[in-house]
């Protein structure tokens, strides 16, 4: 789902996702049509195709997924930062972070909502999913009713 950042954009994006769930389908939809054309940015797409080829990638909370990222084509490999001889510490999930689990098993989020211990981002440096014990906002109660 590609949405804008305004509250109405986000709400319409949520509605579009709910419709996909109800229709038992999954697809990329563009809510933010005033800024994102249906076929993307053709100039950018051509530049990506000129410089890169599909490659596996490591995704936060998910690990390695084949053909989910890009690598420089052979002619441009000398520009690939992965070829620099520097030590880089692999990123680690903050203690208590459940991002990967929620992405891989969305029912965990609905269960958390049902138990009224919703996981939300409290601060940028905090674990992305930390327990929230305040009353659940009305929009999330709607999800709880629909999917619990």
C-alpha positions as CSV (number, residue, x, y, z in Angstrom):
1,X,0.0,0.0,0.0
2,X,1.4,3.4,-1.0
3,X,-0.3,6.2,0.9
4,X,0.3,9.9,1.5
5,X,1.2,11.2,5.0
6,X,-1.9,13.2,5.8
7,X,-4.4,11.7,8.2
8,X,-7.1,11.2,5.5
9,X,-4.5,9.5,3.2
10,X,-3.6,7.1,6.0
11,X,-7.3,6.4,6.8
12,X,-8.1,5.8,3.2
13,X,-5.0,3.4,3.0
14,X,-6.4,1.5,6.1
15,X,-9.8,1.3,4.4
16,X,-8.1,-0.1,1.2
17,X,-6.3,-2.7,3.2
18,X,-9.5,-3.7,5.0
19,X,-11.2,-4.2,1.7
20,X,-8.3,-6.4,0.5
21,X,-8.6,-8.5,3.6
22,X,-12.4,-8.8,3.2
23,X,-11.9,-9.7,-0.5
24,X,-9.1,-12.2,0.4
25,X,-6.7,-10.6,-2.0
26,X,-3.3,-9.1,-1.6
27,X,-2.0,-6.5,-4.1
28,X,0.0,-3.2,-4.2
29,X,-2.4,-0.3,-4.4
30,X,-1.7,3.4,-4.7
31,X,-3.8,5.6,-2.6
32,X,-1.3,8.5,-3.1
33,X,-2.2,9.0,-6.8
34,X,-1.7,12.8,-6.6
35,X,2.1,12.1,-6.2
36,X,2.7,8.5,-7.3
37,X,1.8,7.6,-10.9
38,X,0.3,4.2,-11.6
39,X,3.4,3.0,-13.5
40,X,5.9,4.6,-11.2
41,X,8.7,7.0,-12.3
42,X,9.9,5.7,-15.7
43,X,13.1,7.7,-15.6
44,X,14.0,6.2,-12.2
45,X,13.0,2.7,-13.3
46,X,15.3,2.9,-16.3
47,X,18.2,4.2,-14.2
48,X,17.7,1.3,-11.7
49,X,17.6,-1.2,-14.6
50,X,20.8,0.3,-16.1
51,X,22.8,0.0,-12.8
52,X,21.4,-2.9,-10.9
53,X,20.3,-6.5,-11.1
54,X,18.1,-8.5,-8.6
55,X,19.9,-10.0,-5.7
56,X,19.1,-11.3,-2.2
57,X,18.9,-8.9,0.7
58,X,18.7,-9.0,4.5
59,X,15.5,-7.5,5.8
60,X,15.0,-6.3,9.4
61,X,13.2,-8.9,11.4
62,X,13.0,-11.3,8.4
63,X,16.5,-12.2,7.5
64,X,17.8,-13.1,4.0
65,X,15.2,-13.2,1.2
66,X,16.4,-14.3,-2.2
67,X,15.8,-11.8,-5.1
68,X,14.3,-9.2,-2.8
69,X,17.0,-6.6,-3.3
70,X,19.5,-5.2,-5.8
71,X,23.2,-5.5,-6.5
72,X,25.3,-3.4,-8.9
73,X,25.7,-4.9,-12.3
74,X,29.2,-6.2,-13.1
75,X,30.3,-3.0,-14.9
76,X,29.6,-1.0,-11.7
77,X,30.7,-3.4,-9.0
78,X,33.6,-1.1,-8.1
79,X,31.1,1.3,-6.7
80,X,29.5,-1.2,-4.4
81,X,30.2,-0.2,-0.8
82,X,30.0,-3.9,0.2
83,X,33.4,-4.3,-1.6
84,X,35.1,-1.8,0.7
85,X,37.4,-3.3,3.3
86,X,35.8,-1.9,6.5
87,X,34.4,-3.7,9.4
88,X,30.7,-3.1,9.8
89,X,28.7,-4.5,12.7
90,X,25.5,-6.2,11.6
91,X,22.4,-4.4,12.9
92,X,20.6,-6.0,15.8
93,X,17.0,-5.8,16.9
94,X,16.5,-3.9,20.1
95,X,15.7,-6.0,23.2
96,X,12.0,-6.8,23.2
97,X,11.4,-5.9,19.6
98,X,8.7,-8.0,17.9
99,X,8.8,-6.4,14.5
100,X,9.8,-9.5,12.6
101,X,7.3,-11.7,14.4
102,X,4.4,-9.3,13.8
103,X,5.4,-9.0,10.1
104,X,5.6,-12.8,9.7
105,X,2.5,-13.5,11.8
106,X,0.1,-10.6,11.7
107,X,-2.3,-12.4,14.0
108,X,0.1,-11.6,16.8
109,X,-0.8,-7.9,16.4
110,X,-4.6,-8.7,16.5
111,X,-4.0,-10.9,19.6
112,X,-2.1,-8.0,21.2
113,X,-5.0,-5.7,20.4
114,X,-7.5,-8.2,21.7
115,X,-5.6,-8.4,25.0
116,X,-5.5,-4.6,25.1
117,X,-1.7,-4.8,25.3
118,X,-1.1,-3.2,21.9
119,X,2.4,-2.9,20.7
120,X,3.3,0.7,19.5
121,X,6.3,2.8,18.7
122,X,6.9,5.0,21.8
123,X,10.2,6.6,20.9
124,X,12.5,6.2,17.9
125,X,15.1,4.5,20.1
126,X,12.7,2.2,21.9
127,X,11.8,-1.2,20.7
128,X,9.5,-0.8,17.8
129,X,6.8,-2.9,19.5
130,X,6.5,-2.1,23.2
131,X,3.4,-2.8,25.3
132,X,0.8,-0.1,25.6
133,X,-1.6,-0.4,28.5
134,X,-3.8,2.6,27.8
135,X,-7.3,2.2,26.3
136,X,-7.1,1.1,22.7
137,X,-8.0,3.8,20.2
138,X,-11.4,3.5,18.4
139,X,-9.9,2.6,15.0
140,X,-8.0,-0.3,16.6
141,X,-11.1,-1.5,18.4
142,X,-12.6,-1.7,15.0
143,X,-9.8,-4.1,14.0
144,X,-10.2,-6.0,17.2
145,X,-13.9,-6.5,16.5
146,X,-13.3,-7.5,12.9
147,X,-10.4,-9.8,13.3
148,X,-10.3,-11.1,16.9
